Amino acid sequence: MPFELAGRSPYVRDGADRLQVFLRRFPQHHDVVINGFDLAVSARNAGQATRSQWALLQEIKAVIPDANVTLRVREISWKCDHKAPKLTLFTVLVTKKCGAVSLRREFLASSE
């Protein structure tokens, strides 16, 4: 089964690094250092998609027509400061059953 989708790399679970870069844009968090233990991550299916997200979903379905393709919303927050802004990411979860094995890949989607 092709899980190489037009050069797209699987989503890397690098939430601590992403959140740190995001929070450092805010003056009150300009020198924040975040590790993986400082994160709270929630994920759910997205209720709607932008035009580019919808196009990505359709592109993946065309390549792997028998896969389940779902747009997901991932919110990453900092446990040490509950008032700090949350980082919102959109991903596309692709799952496919191959016999007794379930394959699963997640790809970063645009958040525009």
N, C-alpha and C positions, 0 to 999 in steps of 0.2 A: 504494500500500500504506500503511495507517495505521501510522505509528510513533509517533503521539501516543497514549500508553496512559493513559487516565483521568488526564490531567494530570501523568503521570510525566515527569520530565526525564531525558535521558540521563546516565549516570554521567560525572562530570567527573574527569579524571585529575589530581587535586590532592593526590597522596600526600605531598608535602613538607609542605604546610600541615596536613593531617590528622595526620601523624606528629608534627609539632611540638606541636600541641595535645594529642595523646595523651600524649606523653612529659613534657610540662610538669606533668602530674598527679603525677609522681613527684618527691619532694624532691631527689634527686640530679640531676635533669634540669630543674629549675624554670626555668632561663634558657636552655635549649638553642635554637639557631637552626639550622634545617635548610634546605638548598636541594636542588634536584632532583638534583644530582650526588652527594649523600650517601645516596641511597636504593638499596636492593636490593629488588626486587619479584619475587615468585614467584606464579604463578597455576596453579590446577589445577581440574578438575571436582570438585565436592563429592560426597562419598560418601553423604551423607544430608541431609535437609532438616527444618527445624522445621515445625510446623503452619502458621505464617504464611508461611514461604518456599514451602511446597508450594501454599498458596492463591494466592500471587502467580504461581507457574509456571502454575497452571491458569487463572488470570485472563488471562494473556497468551496462552496457547494458545487460549482461547475467542475472543479478538479476532483473532488471526492463526493460524488452525488449520494452515496449511501451512508455518509457520516452525519452525526448530529452536530449542528453548528449553532452556537449560542453566544450572543453578545452579553458580556458580564461587566458589572461595575464593581470596582475594588476601591474601598476607602481605607487609607492608611493614616493612622493618627498616632500621636506621641503620648504615651502613657504618663510621662512626667509633667505634662502641661495640657490639661484637658481643654483649655481655652485656645490652644494653638490651632491654626488652620489645618484642616485635613487635606491630604493629597488624594485626588480622585483620578483613577486610571480606568480605562476601558480595555478589556481584553476579549478575544474571541476564543471560546473553548470549543475544541473539535474532538469528538469522541467517535470511535468506530469499533464495533465488535468484529474480531477475527477469530472465529471458532470459539474456544473457551476463554480467549484473551481479549480484554478491553484495552484499546490503545487510546491515549489521551495526550493532547498537545494544546498549549495555550499560546496565543500570539497577541502582541500588543496592538491595539487599534487606536486610531486617531481620537482625540477627545474634543476636537473642534465642534 
